[in-house]
Amino acid sequence: MSLRLFDSGTQSVRDFVPLVEGEVGIYLCGATVQSPPHVGHVRSAVAFDVLVRWLRRNGVRVTMIRNVTDIDDKILAKAAAAGTEWWAWALSNERAFASAYAALGVIPPDYEPRATGHVPAMLDLMDRLVERGHAYAAGPGDVYFDVRSWAQYGSLTNQRVDDMTDVPEDAGSGKRDPHDFALWKAPKPGEPTTASWDTAYGRGRPGWHLECSAMAHRYLGEAFDIHGGGLDLRFPHHENEQAQSRAAGYGFARYWLHNGWVTQSGAKMSKSLGNGLLVTTVLEKAPAAVVRYALTAVQYRSMLEWTDDTLAEAEATWDRLAGFVQRATERVGRASEAEVADVALPAAFASALDDDLNVPAALAVVHETLRAGNTALAAGDDDAARRAMVTLRGMLDVLGLDPGSPQWSTAGGDSRTADALDALVRAELDARAAARAARDWATADAIRDRLTAAGVVVEDSSTGARWALAAPATDNSEE
């Protein structure tokens, strides 16, 4: 395998060598389901989806774990404010995330464990840390990790303990050091009894960091290949995960990958800043494939500045790609999924993705192929057009953006609606062609006007009329 990845732990690009040849285990920090997802939330899932697709395209057996944090201070607080049970609040938002992932074509993980389903594994890990002298009980229900007991604490983010910022949510009585972090947390006054568990240390609930270490160990073992997540998770979350897991005697993650943020006006997209764009709202403005393209086209470690032009630019590019696939398919026939999956990809495309998933460089190869395909169509070279179409679809499939896939071509794979619409529009176009042949311009214009009013754009070409749905109107008014 020639893949090279930027390892946040060493701050360097490293040759990727799996623990077991031909197999890769990945743990991706998933959603804390306190609210519905905005586009910043789903960028991580889309970025790592490209990695999974590329590994599998190269014949690697991938085990992908993406957890759900379904108990948390903010979940409890927001559920209480809404007057609903915390677990119902969490499940509602978990389903919203699942819908967003599905809409954007993210391949489901092999396992998607919930924190609340793995409390016994967390208690086992906590017991192990206490026995080894790396954790201590500070009072009924409170257990902390002793950061000064682990000499390597701070190595992931290259920090000295005394230079670190205190973590407010872990503030509590009984701490030996202000930098110690919670493994187990006593219930706060007013919290529901259903949100805590009885343990030998007192009744409480898990700390955020303990959850991920326990679930990663449960599904991927003592050591695994890649741990991923957003850049904001490096400290304290991933630093603490690594410390407690290695202090417990486990090798834990061998490579750390972190994706950049989605920003607006240079600030990280977040609910607290009031600049969150809900995925449901964004999908009302643009097709899901366009949103996916916008999230994919920037290299995963780079910040993605979300502006008024982001979707418009992505939609223009997507229309060119999908338009070519549609025209080529009409001319030379549909390529099977097996053909797309097996086509040899250009060396420059593979080299770009092997270079720390350099999607912009890979897309440059996609656009070269697109130009070659359009040239072949214009020249009537059907063989060359078909080769370009299949190759282009193969590359876009790796990016989760194949226009000919069921995900994007027929909104979920049921083609009956699309087929019926195509038959009706083509009947109108046949009638228009007959009117034009008879020089009945009034009838031909009336048919075109009728299609335009229905949202159908007609394009005349040397090979006959083609049609497409008009782009949705954009509301540029200020609220």
N, C-alpha and C positions, 0 to 999 in steps of 0.2 A: 504494500500500500504506500502510495507516494504522498498521502495527505499530510499537510503541515498546518498546525493550529496554534493560535496565540494563547499561551497558557498564562492566565492572570496570576497564578501562584509564583511563577518565575519571571513574569513580565517579559516573556520572550516567545518567539515563534519556534515551535519544536516539531520534529518529526513525530507523527502520531503512530505509536506502536501499541496495539491492544494487549491486554493481559493474556488473552487467549486468541491465537491467530484465527481470523475469520469470524470472531464474535466481539461485540461491543455492548457494554452496559452503560446506560445514560440515566442520570437522575436530574430532573429538571424541577426546580421550585415552581410550583403552580400557584393557583390563585388563593388568596385569603378572601373568602367569599363574604365580605362585608357589604358589598354593593355591586350593581351590575357593571360589566366591563366597559371601559373606554378603550380607544385604539392604542393607548400606551400600554394597557394591560396585556393586549394580545400580541404585541410585537415579539415578545420572547417566544411564544408558542410557534409563531410563523417562522422565526429565524431558526429555531431548532428543528422544525419540520423539514427545512431545506437540508440540514445536516443529516437527518435520518434518511431522507430520500436519496441523498448522494451516497451514503454508506451502503444502502440496500441496492442501489444501482450497480455498485461495485461488488455485489455478491456477499456482502457482510451480513451476518445474522445479528440484528439489533434488538436489544431488550430496552424499551423506553419506559421509564417510570416518571409520571408527572403527578405530584401529590395535590391534595386539596386540604387547605387549612380551614377547618369548619368550626373551630372554637378559638376565640380570640377576644381581647378586651373590647375592640371596636364592634365586633359582631354582637357581643352581649349588650353594649351600650345602644347601638342602633336598633336592635330588636326591642329593647325596653322602651325606647322613645317611640317606636311604632306600635307598641302595645301588642306584640306578638311573641310567640315562643322563639328562643334563640335558634333552635335547630330548624324550625320552619323558615326563619329568615335566611339562615345559611343555605338551606336546600334550594330555596327560590333563586338565590343568586348563583349557586352552583349550576343550576339548570340554564341560567342566562349565559354563563360562561360556556357551557357545553354547546349551546345554540350558536354562539359567536364562533367558536372553534370550527364547528361543522360548516357554517356558512362560508368561512374563509378557506375551506379545503384542508384543514389541518388533520393529518392522519391521527386517529385515536391512539393514545399510548397503550402499551401492552398491559399495564396495570395503572390504575388511578386511585391509589389508596387515600382514604380520609383519615385525618388525624384521630378523630374520636374512635375509630375502629382499631387503633393500635396502642391503646393505653398499656396493656400488659407488656408489650415490647419496650415501651418507654420506661416502665418501672424496672424492668430487667437491666436496661442500660444505666439507669440512675443508681441502682443498687451496686452495680459494678464500679461506678465512679466513686461512690462512697467508700466501698471496700478498699479501693486503691489509693485512697487519701486525696482524691481530686475534687471531692464534693462534700458538703456538710449541711446538716439540718440547722436552720436558724430559728426555728420556732414551729409551732403546729402548722403543718401544711406548706412550709417554706423550705426549699432546698436550693442551695446555690453551688455553682461551679467555682472553685478556687483558682482564679487565673494565675496566681503566682506559684501555684503548685506545678504548673506546666511551663517549662522553660521556653518552649517554642511558641507560646501564645503571642500573637501579633505577626507571625511569619507570613501569613497569606497576604496581608495588606502592608507588610514591611513597616510596622509601627512598634515603638516601645510602649510598654504598659503605662508608664507615667505620663506619656504624651497623648494618651487616648482620651476621647471625650466620654464623659459618663453617659449611660443610657437611662433616660428618665423612667421608662416603663418598668425597669427592674429595681427602682428605688424601694427600699423597705427596711424595716428594723432587723437587726441581727446580722447584717452583712459584715464580714471581716474586712472587706476592701470595697471601695465604691465601684470598682470595675468588675467585681464578681457579677455573674449573670444568673438569672433564675432558671433552674431546671424544673422546679415544681412551685406552684403559686397558691397560697391560701386564698379561699374565696373572699371577695370584698363584700362589705355590707350591702345587702339588697340584691345580690346576685342570686339567681335561682339555684336551688339545690341540685337540679338536674345537670348543672354545668360543672360539677365537681365529683371526685371519686375518693373513696376511702383507701388510704395506704398506711404503711407502717410509720410514715412521717406525719400523718395527719391528713385530714380531708383537704383536697385541692384539685388543681387542674394543671395540665402540662404547660411548660414554657415553650415558646415558638421554636427555639433552636433544637430542643430535645426531640421534638416531633420528627423533624426531617432526618436527623441522624438515625433514629430508630427505624424509620420506614426505609431509608436507603439500605441499612444493614439487613432488614427483613427480606427485601426483594433482590438485592444485588450482592449481598455477602460482605465479608470483612474488607475487601478492596474491590474497586470497580474503576472503570475507565474515565468517565467524564461526569463532572457535576456542572450544571449550568443554571443560569438565571440572569436577571437584570443587573446592571452595573451597581444599582443602589443597594443590592443585597450583599456586596462584598464585606461591608462592615456595618453592623456587627454580626449579621446573621451567618454568613458563610465562615467568617473567622471563628465564630463560636462553635459552629457545627464541626469544623475541622479539629478544633482544640479538644472538644469533648470526645469525639470519635477516636482520635489518635491517643488521647490519654487513657481511653478504655482498652487500648491495645490493638486497634484496628488500623489497617493501612488507609482506608477510606479512599477519597478521590485521587486519581493520579494526574488528571488534567482539570483545570478550572476554566470554563468559558463564560464570558459575560457579555451580554448584548447591550448596545447603547439605548438611550432613552428616546422616546418621541417627545419633541419639545415644541413649544409655541412661544415665539418671541424670546427664544433662548432659554426659557424656563422649562423644567421637567413637567410633563403633563401629569396632573394629579387633581384629585377632588379638592384637596385642601387649598390649592391655588385658584380654584374656580375655573380651571381651563380644560376640564375633561370633556371629551367628545365621545358620547356613548356610541358603542358599535351600532346599536339599533338606529340611532339618529343618522350616523354616517351612511348606513346601508339604505336609508331612504333617499339619499342624495346621489348615490352611485351604485352600480352593480357590484356584487361581492368580489368578482374577479378583479375589478379595478382597484378596490380597496386592498386586496391581496397584493396586487402588483405594486402599489404605492409602498406597502410595508416591506416588500421583498427586494425592491430594486436598489436600496442602499445597503452597503456592506454592513453585516450584522453588528460590528463593533462601533460603527459611526453613529452619531446622533442624527435623528431624522427630524428635521424642522418641518412641522405641519403648518402650511399656509393655505390661503384661499385658492392658490394655484395647484396644490398638491394633487387633488383628485382630477382636476381638468387635464393636467399633463399626463397623468397615469391613464386616463380614459382615452386620450388621443392615441397613445402608444398601444394600448390594448386593442382598440378598434383596428389599427393597422395589422396587428398580429392575427387577430381573429378573422379579420376580413380576408387576409391572404389564405388562411386555412380553409375558409368557406369557399372561396373562388376556386382554389386548387382541388378541393374535394368535388365540387360540381363538375370540374373538367376531367379529372383523372380517377375519381372514385375514392371512397373512404378507406383509410388505412385502419387495420385492425389494432386492437390494444396490444396484442402480442408483437405485431410489427413495430409499433412505437417503442415498446419495452426493450426490443432486441436490437434496434438500429444502432450502428456504430456512431458515437458522438465525435464531433471534431476535436482534434488534439488540443487546440487552443482553448476550447470550452472546458475540457477536463483539467487542463493545466490551471485555468483560472480558479475553478472550484477547489482544486487541491492546494491552492495558495490561500489558506485560511478563509475559504468560502468567499472568494472575491466575486460577488455577484455582478457588480458593474462591469467588470472585464468579461465575465461570461455573457452578459447581455449584449456586449459589443459583437460577439460572435453570432449571437442570435440575430442581430440586425443585419449582419453581413449575409447570413443565410436568407433572411427575408428579402433583401434586395435582389439576390440571385434568383430567388423563386419568382418574384414579380417580373424580372427580366425574362425568365423562361416562359411564363404565362403569356407575356406580350409577344414573344417570338413564336408562340405556338409549339414550343418544345415540351411536350407532355412528359417525357421521361425525366428530363431535368427538373420540371416543376414538381413531379411526384417525389423525387429524391429530396428536394429542398423541403417539401411539406412534411415528409416523414421525419427528416432530420430535425427540423425546427420543432415539431411536436415532441420529439424525444428529449430535446434540451429543455423545453418548457415544462415537460413532465417532471423533470428533476426539481424544477422550481415551484412545482405545484400549480402550474399555470397553463397546462395544455388545453387550448381552446376546443379541441376535439374530444376531450374527456367527458364522461357523463356529468361530472361535477359542474362544468361550465357550459356545456352545449345544450343541455335540456333541463336545467334546474332540478337536479336530483336523480336524473336517469330515466324518468318517465317521459318518453318522446311523444305521447299521443297528442298533447296540446300543441306542441311545436309542429308536428306532422299535419295536424288539421289546419292550423293557421297557414302553413306553407301551401297546402292544397288550395285553400280559398284564395289566397293572394295570387297564386300562379294562374288560377282560373280567370281572375281579373286581368292579369297581365296578358294572357292569351287573347282575351277579348279586345284588349287595347291594341295588341299587335295586329289583329285582324282588322280593326278599324283603321289603323295607320296604313295597312296594305291597301285598303279600299279608299284611302285619302279622305276618310271621314274624320277630319281633325277635331271637330266639335266633340264627337263621342270619345275619341282618344284622350282629349284634354279633360273631359268630365270624369273618366275613369281615374286618371292620375290625380285629379283634385279630390276625388272620393277617397283614394288611398292615403293621400297626404293628410286629409282631415282625420283619418283613423290612426295616424301616427306611423304610417309606412312610407319610407323614403325609397323612391325608384331611381335607379341609375341605369342609363342606357349605355351599352357598349357594343363593340363590334361582334360580340358573340351572343347578343340579346340583352334583354332587360334583367336586372337583378334587383332584389329588394332587401331592405333591412329595417329594423325598427328605429325610429327617430330617437336621438338621445333625450333623456329626461330634461325638462326645463329646469334651469338653475335660478333660484330665488336670490338675487343680489341685494335685496332690500335690507336695511338695517333694522334690528329689533329695538 
